[in-house]
């Protein structure tokens, strides 16, 4: 059995809203960690269901905070404000953590008894859970470390899920915590802000995040919510461009991101959003041309990937197969893994 020395103090912060029927399994997955966290904090963002009663079942093992509904970013910031850990593990209230999630990430941050990392991340897998069955598509995301400069990778389309990162508290605070003016892209903007501060990023392929897929977790297909999501997508892209320019990002990264903004604007326009409501950035002809080339290349690459490897997960997400060790981590949680 692996032993660890000089381990960091860890606070798990979980924001939730009306997930009384799901959050119990999430909390169980953290209460059964091979490296127990120093504390688990749940911030209830104004739930109207039985969330409070469900969390009360766990007694003093879970600290419960409730606030009026102000969005996921504000809820996570409230948890960060009271957390005592040197490192923070944000987590979503419907996902599941393999039992070695914290121990593997903590170990990745330490070398020869010294801290060598500011954030650690690892693989994740979308799953559909029904009773004791865990269905999956057979493709682990982030099966290996991102290649090269993380900011450049971000500008090419790479994302790491923040709920799958163990992050130094001081890094989060230096970035001002989660943005609260966005509700669908706040995690992406926080990730960019962290990466631009050149943190020491570590990868470990040992643990596994199970990203639970379910009807309650999907964005509504209504016209209003679809338009709002499109608007926020452009707003995020423009804010990110401004921050890349202000912090002196490499010219190629800025060019790539300007093309991304152009694509986001085009997608928003196709969704029916009026051009005058899609932020102030006006792409030039070169931005549009690069965006079209990028879009064509990405579609071609996805089609080739589907033909050659049987899936359409883009290579920036470092896809890999579900292995026997992956399945063993799922079985440890009490579920039988089955390929869809």
Beta strands, then each sheet from edge to edge (+ up, - down):
strand 1: 10-16
strand 2: 39-45
strand 3: 63-67
strand 4: 87-92
strand 5: 96-97
strand 6: 110-111
strand 7: 114-115
strand 8: 119-121
strand 9: 124-130
strand 10: 133-136
strand 11: 139-140
strand 12: 165-168
strand 13: 201-203
strand 14: 209-212
strand 15: 320-321
strand 16: 336-339
sheet 1: 3+ 2+ 1+ 4+ 12- 8+ 13+
sheet 2: 5+ 14- 9- 10+ 16+
sheet 3: 6+ 7-
sheet 4: 11+ 15-
end
